[in-house]
Amino acid sequence: MLPEADFAFIAREVRMRSGLVLTADRAHILETKLAPLMRIGGFASLKELAASARSRRDEAMLWAITDALTTCETLFFRDKALFDLFRETVVPSLLRSRGPMAPVRILSAACSSGQEPYSLAMLLDELAEQASPVNAEIIGVDISDRVLEKAKSGLYSQFEVQRGLPVRLLVKHFEKVNEMWRISDRIRSAVQFQRFNLLDDLHPLGRFDVVLCRNVLVSFDQPTRKSTLERLAGSMPEDGFLLLGEGETATGVTDAFESVADQRGLYRRNAHWKASVAA
Ligand SMILES: C[S@@+](CC[C@H](N)C(=O)[O-])C[C@H]1O[C@@H](n2cnc3c(N)ncnc32)[C@H](O)[C@@H]1O
């Protein structure tokens, strides 16, 4: 068992870097999740690994620990109802207010290995075929280089393509390469990936008309959820849309967003928010 001081050190460093809150009742998961790092570094125990990171303040090691402890679980068209809302509510609203060929920038914040932004790209591809093209730019960001490398490769296992991806889209957009499935260049090139920490200032990324920020706020504490949502709101126009994960909410966390009635997970930027913050 990891001594309390070592656990507290790891928890503090991980939280500072990523926002992830590690509570003492989850201490046991460290052993499993950090086992590969222990092996690579030749550490006989978790205690040794923690002591080494602590005494040398080894930045690379501390980021590797952070990366190993974040949850990267994702799947194609995760929470399908939200993708339906994107197609049926968000896209028509933006096309109405902006005009048919106006550029629409979409952020997949904490995109993990790319299934979320690629699902959007496939959905937009279908809309284009149905004569509703959207002039969209999709950016996927994540803190983890490891998952971004996978996202950029566009290569998925049989297990991964079986989760959430309709067979007709698998046949249409993927080809089998040995044991893996590779997404088509057309869909791959519709998404740009970039390493980015959601705890940082978002302005360098530019403005986004639609933000998906799903299944990452859940691992932050309440003040970090609030500040993250407000940074996102600060990089969105007044008619921008936010989509959250199942079980996540902006209500009661910040006034920067208003939920769209009867549409679970869908929010609009609150047009009065900046004024009330400045007041
Ligand atoms: C559970 S996955 C969610 C993936 C996708 N959004 C979904 O809902 O399926 C959470 C992702 O958040 C990323 N993450 C955690 N903290 C982050 C931070 N501070 N900035 C950017 N990404 C972060 C992790 O690396 C991980 O890939």
The ligand as a MOL file (V3000), in Angstrom:
LIG
                    3D

  0  0  0     0  0            999 V3000
M  V30 BEGIN CTAB
M  V30 COUNTS 27 29 0 0 0
M  V30 BEGIN ATOM
M  V30 1 C -13.3700 9.6370 -20.7640 0
M  V30 2 S -12.4560 10.4030 -22.0580 0 CHG=1
M  V30 3 C -13.7760 11.2290 -22.9230 0
M  V30 4 C -13.6570 11.0900 -24.4090 0
M  V30 5 C -14.8600 11.6210 -25.2060 0
M  V30 6 N -15.0760 13.0180 -24.9700 0
M  V30 7 C -16.1000 10.8410 -24.8620 0
M  V30 8 O -16.9900 11.3690 -24.2090 0
M  V30 9 O -16.1910 9.6700 -25.2590 0 CHG=-1
M  V30 10 C -11.6930 11.7200 -21.1450 0
M  V30 11 C -10.5250 12.3640 -21.8810 0
M  V30 12 O -10.2270 13.5820 -21.2230 0
M  V30 13 C -8.8510 13.8090 -21.3570 0
M  V30 14 N -8.4660 14.8320 -20.3660 0
M  V30 15 C -8.4010 14.7080 -19.0220 0
M  V30 16 N -8.0270 15.8690 -18.4650 0
M  V30 17 C -7.8600 16.7640 -19.4830 0
M  V30 18 C -7.4710 18.1170 -19.5480 0
M  V30 19 N -7.1950 18.8160 -18.4430 0
M  V30 20 N -7.3950 18.7120 -20.7670 0
M  V30 21 C -7.6680 18.0120 -21.9000 0
M  V30 22 N -8.0420 16.7160 -21.8960 0
M  V30 23 C -8.1380 16.0970 -20.7030 0
M  V30 24 C -8.2350 12.4420 -21.1280 0
M  V30 25 O -6.9210 12.3510 -21.6380 0
M  V30 26 C -9.2420 11.5450 -21.8550 0
M  V30 27 O -8.8090 11.2830 -23.1670 0
M  V30 END ATOM
M  V30 BEGIN BOND
M  V30 1 1 1 2
M  V30 2 1 2 3
M  V30 3 1 2 10
M  V30 4 1 3 4
M  V30 5 1 4 5
M  V30 6 1 5 6
M  V30 7 1 5 7
M  V30 8 2 7 8
M  V30 9 1 7 9
M  V30 10 1 10 11
M  V30 11 1 11 12
M  V30 12 1 11 26
M  V30 13 1 12 13
M  V30 14 1 13 14
M  V30 15 1 13 24
M  V30 16 1 14 15
M  V30 17 1 14 23
M  V30 18 2 15 16
M  V30 19 1 16 17
M  V30 20 1 17 18
M  V30 21 2 17 23
M  V30 22 1 18 19
M  V30 23 2 18 20
M  V30 24 1 20 21
M  V30 25 2 21 22
M  V30 26 1 22 23
M  V30 27 1 24 25
M  V30 28 1 24 26
M  V30 29 1 26 27
M  V30 END BOND
M  V30 END CTAB
M  END
